[in-house]
Each structure stands twice: as C-alpha cells, then as structure tokens.
C-alpha cells in the first residue's frame, strides 16, 4: 500500500496532465479532400445551375421583352466574346490592381489608426463616432467631391477606395482590441514591454480575429467603392475596368453586357474571398483551436 507522501506526487502529476489536456485544442478529425470538395463546391454550383434554369424558364415564358431579360445564352455569348478578344482580362486587371493597391494603403492607414482609437481615450471620443459614421456612409457619395478635388484621374478613384476601406479596417481592429482579456496587456507591462512592443506582440496578435473580420469588410467596401468610382468617373486615361464595362452596357442599352459585367464583378469578389480571406481565416481559427467554426 503506497504511503501518503508517495501518493501525493502521483496525484499532482495526474492533475497537471489533466489540466494540460484541457488546455490542448482538440477538434474533430479533418475531413478528406473529396468530402471538403463536395461540401464547398457542389452547393454553390447547384445554386448557380438552379438560377440559370429559372432564368431560362422566365425568358422562355416571355414575361418581359428581350431588351429587359435576355436569354442566358445571349449573356454567355457576350462573355465568351470578351474572352475571345482578351478584353475581359484587361477589365479584371484594371479593377483588381486598383482595389488591391487601395486596400493595401487602407491597411497601412487603418491599422495604426485603429490602435490609436482603441488605446487613447481622447482620440476615441473625438473620432470614434466619425469612423462609425464614415463606415455607414455610401462611398458613391464621395465620388463627385473626389472628381472636383482631384479631377478625373486615378487619385480620385484611390481617394474613394480609401474612404471606403479605412473606417471598416480601423473599426474592426478597435472591436478586436476591446475583446482582449485585460490580463494580457498587464502581463506585457509586467514583463517590461513598451507601448510599441505591446502593440506588436500582444494587442495585434490577440485582436487578430476581430482585425481579420475588419479586413474582410474593408476589402468588400474597397471593391464596392471602386465600382462606384468607375461607374461615375470615366476618362480614356483611366482605362476600362469592370465598372466602366458595366456603364458601357447601360449606355448602349445592352442588357447582355450589363448582366455579364455584374456576373464578372460578383465572380471577382467571390474569388478573392475564397482564395485570400477564407484560407487566412481558417488558419487563424485553427491556431486558436476553434476548429468547430471551420
């Protein structure tokens, strides 16, 4: 029979091992590639097929004239025509590189602004409500002012994109920092971390889920702002982006071109979400043991 002094260390080790197991993230086994493919690919494809079928039925019923509701085949012919002459790649490149540059500038501005608003009370009281108001303001409202201030050029478009992305990015970071457990900044302070070191090594990593949500929303606002700017600010020097292509369809009363442009804009938005933000979000959640949210 073990003595009490010998059983105590064994009990301590068992308790410690149990606590370690509780701290270790344990999630369900990762599904196979084909299972993930079926889950992620087939539902949206099925929804798209259903949409096209309903669209074809409505067109065949002739409830509306051809100029209002063209056949799916007419839109497909318009799309394949832009692919055949290569113009669609120019449309996509013009818009995507503008949105990417504007979004990158928005991250560089919105990140320190978010930290400043979250950690400095007078700054939060002064511009916190303004950021929320700018986030709810439609970006298209800035296009006329940008054209007057900068002219019809890239500067006006980037200005509109920045005003669309910066408030969302900053507010997302503020929300993430507000949800950080108070003990983490205290630990950093006890360990001698200065303000910059605490922001880099404690605040930003701990606020990453909220910051990532702000980045996703910031990209969405950047893309919408860019489309609004390209629809209104037109000039040969700006080239032809997806918004300009959409405006051309409206100007020429070509409904197939309008619908093709809408689908292209939607396709780019979905592609950026699936290729960039979805893997990043999964890696962040998996690193925190939140595998059930994947």
Buried (B, 14 or more C-beta within 10 A) or exposed (E): EEEEEEEEEEEEEEEEEEEEEEEEEEEEEEEEEEEEEEEEEEEEEEEEEEEEEEBEEEBEEEEEEEEEBBBBEBBBEBBEBBEEEEEBEBBBEBBBEBBBBBBEBBBEBBBEBBBBBBBEEEEBEEBBEEBBEBBEEEBBEBBEEBBEEBEBBBEBBBBBBBBBBBBBBBBBBBBBBEEBEEEBBEEBEEEEBEEEEBBEEBBBEBBBBBBBBBBBBBBBBBBBBBBBBBBBBBEEEBBBBBBBBBBBBEEEEBBBBBBBBBBBBEEBBEEBBEEBBBEBBBEBBBEEEBBEEB
